[in-house]
Amino acid sequence: MAIFRRRELKWINCGSAQSTREQLRAWYQANPGQWLEAEERRLLSGILPTLFGYHLLQVGVCYADDCLINSKIRHQIVMDIDKPPGMDTLRQTSLQRIQYLRGAPEHLPVASDSLDVLLLSHTLEFTASPHEILREVDRTLIPEGHVVILGFNPWGWWMLWRLILRWRGKPPWCGHFIRFSRLRDWLQLLGFDIVEAHGYFYRPPFANKQLMDKLSFFEKMGSRWWTFFSGAYLIVAKKRVATLTPIRPRWRPRRSRIVTPELAGNSSASTRGGKSISEY
């Protein structure tokens, strides 16, 4: 574990956790962050309505507005290490109630086996202990509960910007981007089944709108042939139910003790000393 953390810290060159979240929100308010947000909202609007339950927790706030509006779960919780602006004006309706919590993702202030859906919004990339966060996900989700993870892809076109800009200490480039295959293996080790996965935003992260419009064909080509080059990915995983496999008893009739005919006449002699002759 110590070796793993040293490798993670090698890539994480961000400032404090609070300043990192603030800078990440600021990055989402300008291009290309706004275009990435539009893609993520589009995907979440199609996935969240299909996940049911009583309690939903979102860990990490990247957008200025609420992104859980399409969910049908009544009790919704938004948690981050600080209180982003606009949290006081989140919607409160007769059908849905949203609550705000402050806390660290490595230690979720939630009871075990209490959540139906948990959304990690670019949380694993900006911590030195993503394993601990995933363990908390496993602890707090009910059996057959779902986790939705938004993550940046370390490969593809975005890798160049990450290699050049990560030393400046500005999100998102200063974080540790986790490969989809590695995250999939971590989830499977914890007992999760991958329900669906999507790659999105295949264009390079330029801020020029005219240039990005010309490169719009990257999206169609990428979704068909260049899935490796996506800027980010979305994973939906389901917590596996741990069932006990009943062990069937092996009903074998016990073989009766048989005295051989040859020794039938000597049975009295053979049983001297409290011993009997039996055949199994």
C-alpha positions as CSV (number, residue, x, y, z in Angstrom):
1,M,0.0,0.0,0.0
2,A,2.9,2.4,0.7
3,I,4.3,1.8,-2.7
4,F,0.9,2.4,-4.3
5,R,0.6,5.7,-2.5
6,R,4.0,6.9,-3.5
7,R,3.1,6.2,-7.1
8,E,-0.2,8.1,-6.7
9,L,1.5,11.1,-5.1
10,K,4.0,11.2,-8.0
11,W,1.1,12.1,-10.3
12,I,-0.9,14.2,-7.9
13,N,0.6,17.7,-8.0
14,C,-2.4,19.6,-6.9
15,G,-2.7,22.0,-3.9
16,S,-5.0,21.5,-0.9
17,A,-8.2,19.4,-1.4
18,Q,-10.4,22.4,-1.0
19,S,-8.5,24.6,-3.5
20,T,-8.5,21.7,-6.0
21,R,-12.3,21.4,-5.9
22,E,-12.6,25.2,-6.3
23,Q,-10.3,25.3,-9.3
24,L,-12.0,22.2,-10.9
25,R,-15.4,24.0,-10.7
26,A,-13.8,27.1,-12.3
27,W,-12.4,24.9,-15.1
28,Y,-15.9,23.5,-15.7
29,Q,-17.3,27.0,-16.1
30,A,-15.2,27.7,-19.2
31,N,-14.4,25.7,-22.3
32,P,-13.6,22.9,-22.8
33,G,-15.1,22.2,-19.3
34,Q,-18.5,23.4,-20.3
35,W,-18.6,21.0,-23.3
36,L,-17.5,18.1,-21.1
37,E,-20.2,19.0,-18.6
38,A,-22.8,18.9,-21.3
39,E,-21.7,15.4,-22.3
40,E,-21.8,14.2,-18.7
41,R,-25.2,15.7,-18.1
42,R,-26.5,14.0,-21.2
43,L,-25.2,10.6,-20.0
44,L,-26.5,11.1,-16.4
45,S,-29.9,12.1,-17.7
46,G,-30.2,8.7,-19.4
47,I,-28.8,6.6,-16.5
48,L,-30.0,8.1,-13.2
49,P,-33.7,7.6,-14.0
50,T,-33.1,3.9,-14.4
51,L,-31.6,3.5,-10.9
52,F,-34.2,3.3,-8.1
53,G,-34.2,3.3,-4.3
54,Y,-34.7,5.5,-1.3
55,H,-31.3,7.3,-0.8
56,L,-28.8,8.7,-3.3
57,L,-25.4,10.2,-2.4
58,Q,-23.3,12.4,-4.8
59,V,-19.7,12.7,-3.7
60,G,-17.9,15.6,-5.4
61,V,-19.5,18.8,-6.8
62,C,-18.1,19.8,-10.2
63,Y,-21.0,21.9,-11.6
64,A,-22.6,25.0,-10.5
65,D,-26.1,23.6,-10.9
66,D,-27.7,20.4,-9.6
67,C,-27.0,17.3,-11.8
68,L,-29.4,14.9,-9.9
69,I,-32.6,16.5,-11.2
70,N,-33.3,13.5,-13.5
71,S,-33.1,11.0,-10.7
72,K,-36.4,9.6,-9.3
73,I,-35.0,8.9,-5.8
74,R,-36.7,11.1,-3.3
75,H,-33.9,11.6,-0.7
76,Q,-30.7,13.0,-2.3
77,I,-27.5,13.9,-0.6
78,V,-24.7,16.1,-2.0
79,M,-21.3,15.9,-0.3
80,D,-18.0,17.6,-0.7
81,I,-15.1,18.7,1.4
82,D,-16.4,22.3,1.2
83,K,-19.6,24.0,0.6
84,P,-19.8,25.1,-3.1
85,P,-21.6,28.3,-4.0
86,G,-25.2,27.7,-4.8
87,M,-25.8,24.8,-2.5
88,D,-28.2,26.8,-0.4
89,T,-30.5,27.2,-3.4
90,L,-30.8,23.6,-4.4
91,R,-34.3,22.4,-5.3
92,Q,-36.7,21.3,-2.6
93,T,-39.9,19.8,-4.0
94,S,-42.7,17.8,-2.6
95,L,-41.4,14.7,-4.3
96,Q,-37.6,15.2,-3.8
97,R,-35.6,16.4,-0.9
98,I,-31.9,17.3,-1.3
99,Q,-29.4,17.6,1.6
100,Y,-25.9,18.9,1.8
101,L,-23.1,17.3,3.8
102,R,-19.4,18.2,4.3
103,G,-17.0,15.4,4.6
104,A,-14.0,13.6,3.2
105,P,-14.7,10.9,0.6
106,E,-12.3,8.5,2.4
107,H,-14.6,8.6,5.4
108,L,-18.2,8.9,4.3
109,P,-20.5,10.1,7.2
110,V,-23.1,7.5,6.2
111,A,-24.2,4.3,7.9
112,S,-23.3,1.0,6.4
113,D,-25.6,-0.6,3.9
114,S,-27.8,2.5,3.7
115,L,-27.4,3.9,0.2
116,D,-29.1,2.7,-3.0
117,V,-27.1,4.8,-5.5
118,L,-23.8,6.5,-5.1
119,L,-22.3,9.0,-7.6
120,L,-18.6,9.7,-7.7
121,S,-18.1,12.8,-9.7
122,H,-14.3,13.0,-10.6
123,T,-13.4,12.1,-7.0
124,L,-10.9,9.3,-7.4
125,E,-8.5,11.4,-9.5
126,F,-7.7,13.9,-6.8
127,T,-6.9,11.7,-3.8
128,A,-3.9,9.7,-2.8
129,S,-6.2,6.8,-1.5
130,P,-8.7,5.9,-4.2
131,H,-8.8,2.3,-2.7
132,E,-10.2,3.7,0.6
133,I,-12.9,5.6,-1.3
134,L,-14.0,2.5,-3.1
135,R,-14.1,0.6,0.2
136,E,-16.4,3.2,1.6
137,V,-18.6,2.8,-1.5
138,D,-18.7,-0.9,-0.8
139,R,-19.5,-0.3,2.9
140,T,-22.3,2.2,2.4
141,L,-24.1,0.6,-0.6
142,I,-26.9,-1.9,0.0
143,P,-26.7,-5.3,-1.8
144,E,-27.6,-4.7,-5.4
145,G,-27.0,-1.0,-5.0
146,H,-25.3,0.9,-7.8
147,V,-22.3,3.2,-8.0
148,V,-21.9,5.6,-10.9
149,I,-18.3,6.8,-11.5
150,L,-17.2,9.8,-13.7
151,G,-13.5,9.6,-14.4
152,F,-10.9,11.2,-16.7
153,N,-9.1,8.9,-19.2
154,P,-5.3,9.0,-18.8
155,W,-4.8,8.0,-22.5
156,G,-6.0,9.5,-25.7
157,W,-5.7,13.1,-26.8
158,W,-6.0,14.4,-23.3
159,M,-2.8,12.7,-22.3
160,L,-0.7,15.3,-24.1
161,W,-2.3,18.1,-22.1
162,R,-1.9,16.2,-18.9
163,L,1.8,15.6,-19.5
164,I,2.4,19.3,-20.3
165,L,0.2,21.0,-17.8
166,R,0.1,18.8,-14.8
167,W,3.2,20.4,-13.3
168,R,1.4,23.7,-13.0
169,G,-0.7,22.2,-10.3
170,K,-4.1,23.1,-11.9
171,P,-7.0,20.8,-12.1
172,P,-7.9,18.7,-13.9
173,W,-4.4,18.1,-15.3
174,C,-2.7,17.8,-11.9
175,G,-4.7,14.8,-10.8
176,H,-4.0,11.1,-11.2
177,F,-6.2,9.8,-14.0
178,I,-7.1,6.1,-13.5
179,R,-7.3,3.7,-16.4
180,F,-10.7,2.2,-17.1
181,S,-9.3,-1.3,-17.0
182,R,-7.7,-0.8,-13.6
183,L,-10.8,0.7,-12.1
184,R,-12.8,-2.2,-13.5
185,D,-10.4,-4.7,-11.8
186,W,-10.7,-2.8,-8.5
187,L,-14.5,-2.9,-8.6
188,Q,-14.6,-6.6,-9.5
189,L,-12.2,-7.4,-6.6
190,L,-14.7,-5.6,-4.2
191,G,-17.6,-7.7,-5.6
192,F,-19.1,-5.3,-8.1
193,D,-20.4,-6.3,-11.6
194,I,-20.0,-3.7,-14.4
195,V,-23.5,-2.9,-15.7
196,E,-22.5,-0.5,-18.4
197,A,-19.6,1.8,-19.4
198,H,-19.3,4.7,-21.8
199,G,-16.5,6.8,-23.2
200,Y,-17.2,10.4,-24.2
201,F,-15.6,13.6,-25.5
202,Y,-13.2,12.3,-28.1
203,R,-12.0,15.7,-29.3
204,P,-8.8,17.3,-28.0
205,P,-9.5,19.8,-25.1
206,F,-9.2,23.0,-27.2
207,A,-11.0,26.1,-26.0
208,N,-11.6,27.5,-29.5
209,K,-15.2,27.0,-30.5
210,Q,-14.6,27.2,-34.3
211,L,-11.9,24.6,-34.1
212,M,-13.9,22.3,-31.9
213,D,-16.9,22.6,-34.4
214,K,-14.6,21.5,-37.2
215,L,-13.5,18.5,-35.1
216,S,-17.0,17.4,-34.3
217,F,-16.6,14.3,-36.5
218,F,-14.2,13.0,-33.9
219,E,-17.2,12.2,-31.7
220,K,-18.8,9.8,-34.3
221,M,-15.6,8.2,-35.2
222,G,-14.5,7.9,-31.6
223,S,-17.6,6.2,-30.4
224,R,-17.3,3.6,-33.1
225,W,-13.5,3.0,-33.5
226,W,-11.6,5.2,-31.1
227,T,-13.0,4.3,-27.7
228,F,-9.5,4.2,-26.3
229,F,-9.1,8.0,-27.1
230,S,-12.1,9.3,-25.1
231,G,-11.4,12.2,-22.8
232,A,-13.4,10.7,-20.0
233,Y,-15.5,7.6,-19.1
234,L,-18.6,6.7,-17.1
235,I,-19.0,3.4,-15.3
236,V,-22.1,1.9,-13.7
237,A,-21.4,-1.0,-11.3
238,K,-23.8,-3.1,-9.2
239,K,-22.9,-4.4,-5.8
240,R,-23.0,-8.2,-5.9
241,V,-25.1,-10.0,-3.4
242,A,-23.1,-12.4,-1.2
243,T,-25.1,-15.5,-1.0
244,L,-24.3,-18.6,1.0
245,T,-24.2,-21.8,-1.1
246,P,-25.9,-24.6,0.8
247,I,-23.8,-27.8,1.2
248,R,-25.9,-30.9,0.5
249,P,-25.4,-33.8,2.9
250,R,-23.9,-36.9,1.3
251,W,-26.5,-39.5,2.1
252,R,-24.6,-42.8,2.0
253,P,-26.1,-45.9,3.6
254,R,-23.8,-47.3,6.2
255,R,-22.5,-50.7,5.3
256,S,-23.5,-53.4,7.7
257,R,-20.9,-55.5,9.3
258,I,-20.7,-58.8,7.5
259,V,-19.2,-61.9,8.9
260,T,-17.6,-64.1,6.3
261,P,-18.8,-67.7,6.1
262,E,-15.4,-69.1,6.5
263,L,-15.1,-67.4,9.9
264,A,-18.6,-67.9,11.0
265,G,-17.7,-70.9,13.0
266,N,-14.8,-69.0,14.6
267,S,-16.8,-65.9,15.5
268,S,-16.5,-66.6,19.1
269,A,-12.7,-66.8,18.8
270,S,-12.5,-63.8,16.7
271,T,-14.4,-61.6,19.1
272,R,-12.2,-62.4,22.1
273,G,-10.7,-59.3,23.5
274,G,-13.7,-57.2,22.5
275,K,-12.8,-57.1,18.8
276,S,-15.0,-58.0,15.8
277,I,-14.3,-58.7,12.2
278,S,-16.0,-56.4,9.7
279,E,-15.8,-55.7,6.1
280,Y,-16.3,-52.2,4.6
